[in-house]
Amino acid sequence: MSQRVAAETCPPKVVVVREFDEGRDKAAVEEMEKRCEIGQRGKPSLVTDLMGDPICRIRHFSTHVMLVAEYGEERRVVGVVRGCVKTVTRGKSMRLGIGTKLVQHLEKWCERNGAEYAYMATDCTNEPSINLFTKKCSYAKFRTPTMLVQPVHAHYKPLPSSKTLILPLPPQLAELIYRRIFANSEFFPKDIDQILTNKLNLGTFIALPKKSNFKCNPSNNNNNLLLLPPTFAILSVWNTKDVFKLQLKGASPLTYAWCAGTRALDAYLPWLHFPSIPNVFKQFGVYFLHGLHMEGKHGLRLMKSLCAFAHNMARDDAGCGALVAEVAHRDPVRDGIPHWSKFSWAEDLWCIKKFTPANHHPDDDWVTSRPASPVIFVDPRDF
């Protein structure tokens, strides 16, 4: 669930919420969201370009909606909210009330489409958004995954080819493996097949010891017969740069010059493997790594090799500036994901709310239960 609100000074009784109409609302929504992207004066801010498609962040869910809030006789758009419905595993200043109205209408739409829970994600420092959902809309703070960011350097990452074998997996086999290894995780989507066959999914890759005899072929299409190797690592790569682009604005000339210097040094002396920073002052895209999992005594080494392989994919893709992964705080795979702490978020915040049905039993409440698994599957469509 994502939400934007432009602060106004109008009485709440004239705010009308309705579904987004692309022909009628596209220009107004783009203008409103530009106003909302303005950061603090004198500080850099990261802005998002949705590339002319206001619903691009939810378009790849089969059931989705975008609502707009209008104000006044001129029907000016003053707020938007986006949402979707999906089936997942549970594991063993808003002075006008615009934000509240949008959330309430979206919740009603979710309930009509069979949702039992609603959840939203925000930065743990975004107090206005947190207060809206927890204090006004009765959401509970639920999970705090970690967002790990790795810049794409000018040089290629070395791959230990003498010890590691990296193979692409057919979508059908990747689906079987994911359903097996994430069966007891939280938020694993029932429609994982739709993710793996989506054009934005650039592939699923498995890393194995060089002498492994695991066969990546569609004949392993029976979950009961699937034999996973004793040690391996797996991940998928989602291309967000064809959906939206990011850009850093407001940086000082000194920061700009320093970043340009790192790129120049890395480009001319690539054998030094200097950790350069991509040109984030122009629009850039991101590869989102999802479905990360490792097993066995070599799992950590294999996961680092997979992340290096994904980095080199991004290095060959003009305009891709960073790799991003989001994992649970206690997920062991976290130790195998290279990242820069200065660009990463120690805690993203997910809040959740249960739509209580008539036959609700208080003991069966995901909101108040302890995490059944240290693993969260982060859907790339949510990023």
Summary of the structure (lengths in Angstrom):
residues: 383
radius of gyration: 22.0
end to end distance: 10.4
largest distance: 71.1
contacts: 1190
relative contact order: 0.18
helix: 28%
strand: 29%
